[in-house]
Amino acid sequence: MKVYRPEIDGLRAISVIAVILYHAEFTLAGHTLLQGGYIGVDVFFVISGFLISQILLTEIEATGRIDFLKFYTRRARRILPALFAVVFATMPFAYYLLLPSELLDYANSIGSSLLFGSNIYFYFTAAQYGEPDTLLKPFLHTWSLSVEEQFYIGFPLLLLMTRRYLKSKFLPCVLLIAVLSLVFCVLTVRHDQQQAFYSPLTRAWELLAGTLLAYYELRRGRARPRPLLAAAGLVLVLGSLILFRKDTVHPGLFTVIPVIGTCLVLAFASHKDGVGRLLASRPAALTGIVSYSLYLWHYPVFAFARLTSVDFNNGDKFLAIAATVLLAVVSFVVIERPIRHTRRNRAFWISLGSSVATITAAVVSVITMAGFPHRLDQVYPPVAQANEARLESTFLSLNNNIQAGKPVIFIIGDSFARNWSVALKNYIDADRYEVVAISYLNCMVEIKNDIVKAPSRASIYDKYCIPFEKFINDKSLLSRTKAIFLASNQPFEYTVNPFRFELLSWMKSHSDDAKIFVFGNYYQLDRLHSCLGLMFQTKSDASTCLRLATYPPANQTIAQLPFFPSDLAFNYVDIIKLHCDYDKEKCLTSSGGVPFMTDWGHLTAEFLTTLLGDILEKRAADLRDSGLLDFLVLPHDRQGERTASSQPNAHPASSASPSN
């Protein structure tokens, strides 16, 4: 007979509270609290492996078989009703708050969850867990549910196979698979941390750690409670939550610490000793009982709260947690508990099938309609959208038909380099110079033995990294390079791609004494908000984004910034100062109906082309001193002169007026 152990629910409580606080990102004196809270998911994995293995091992020992229908019915009752409730509850918010691309991602993430594969979906869409943009994906947290569901499919099959073909070899088989999984995890995390994070193969050892403990208890009986070992286990878990950081290599060897800690608590804690009594206390146990609902609700609540709050401060985070608790309790009382224990199988399967059909229809509709882009027409006219998409798509073809012998201008940078390249090429003297435009977006750049290596972090970035490595190592191009333009996010501050100035120095050393120009950024939002999202939610124009922009501060002293290259000769082009002298009332916010940015900081190609033209037209004397006009031509000097279609804070008639 299965004995209820409230201390396990207490351990669940610690796990879910840690995960919620981690995703809330409370700050104190500029420091983010509980940066290791993500370890709570690893604790969940061990607990799940332990409890599920107990059920299956007990059944197969008693009957020699596994009742798959009964097993998966229990799993469906436990997991799906509450999950579907969250899906249905979030659909209206998603439709009214998410941009078409975000709504499409939302629908795909729900669809992949229904197929028990959201971890695979998020890996292949390069959702880097913990980064600001992933905090806005309402169903990112379902990756862990998919890992567990994949375990529920794979482990019973392993159990049956070893029972039928290997007889008493179950323990060696599980040990071998767990060790192989851990080794694969440690090796994978070195070159692809995202794969290590999302893959069931790199997570299996955590679940199997619980399996090994369950197998031991089945064979030898429950170990005698040992308060000191239970306390040591709790210390390992809590220590990991407190001491691990976002930059801790995870999952990997360090993850063994909380996994061992969890096993020690499961093996040796008892509600009769100190640690067990703490974990089994009524508040802890009740929190653990509703932990699944808490986990399901917290991420979408936080995501939509962040989307609708310009400044998601600590007070807002407390309110979001309060809303999460309320929704979780209601969900548990009204949906999760009644359905889990009802005996009305026919009604359950009918309602489940109806829910699946309804959700599937909604997902297919969103995908078929590409996220219902017509919702944006009021703030971003379709013609302007199409024109911007056409311009941005030209980046990868900019290097076609490079002529030999001509002097070269390199345009390099991260994701910012794409639209900068498209816009700059309009003003580069094509009769005199050949343009090579490359981006090291998500490339792992390293200079060794006078060769630049740039493998991509994921295959979807090969389209940038392969050309980057090809052109950057072409000594014939470098030798005739006259200028290098760097377009980078916050070039003197951004901690990603710290190699950028070393790369510039290396390029210059192989060039014909090339001049280096570093372009400053235009106004940016924090990375939790997008300009187009703010426009869509407030039904206003891009002036809203300009008012709320927080970066860069006026007259920033770049020489004091952390990545300022004091040993490199370069020219800094402060585009805001040149354009409007940091007076937001005079700064452009759109061009041809295209807002100056659609995300948090990347300038649109249409707007950037107009902005550069404005600067070249009005500030030619200032630019001449820097030498930039040796490489660029003034708008009225080039063929196909563009006419700026926007004025400061003026927008096309089809755009809505700013809301009050």
Secondary structure, 3 states (H helix, E strand, C coil): CCCCCHHHHHHHHHHHHHHHHHHHCCEECCEECCCCCCHHHHHHHHHHHHHHHHHHHHHHHHHCCCCHHHHHHHHHHHHHHHHHHHHHHHHHHHHHHCCHHHHHHHHHHHHHHHCCCHHHHHHHCCCCCCCHHHHHCCCCCHHHHHHHHHHHHHHHHHHHHHHHHHCCCHHHHHHHHHHHHHHHHHHHHHHCHHHHHHCHHHHHHHHHHHHHHHHHHHHHCCCCCCHHHHHHHHHHHHHHHHHCCCCCCCCCHHHHHHHHHHHHHHHHCCCCCHHHHHHHCHHHHHHHHCHHHHHHHHHHHHHHHHHHCCCCCHHHHHHHHHHHHHHHHHHHHHHHHHHHHCCCHHHHHHHHHHHHHHHHHHHHHHHHCCCCHHHHCCCCCHHHHHHHHHHHCCHHHCCCCCCCCCCEEEEEECCHHHHHHHHHCCCECCCCCEEEEEECCCECCEEECCEEECCECCHHHHHHHHHHHHHHCCHHHHHCEEEEEEECCCCCCCCCCCCHHHHHHHHHHCCCCCEEEEECCCCECCCCCCHHHHHHHHCCCCHHHHHHCCECCCCCCHHHCCCCCCCCCCEEECHHHHHHCCCHHHCCCEECCEECECCCCCECHHHHHHHHHHHHHHCHHHHHHHCHHHCECCHHHCCCCCCCCCCCCCCCCCCCCCCC
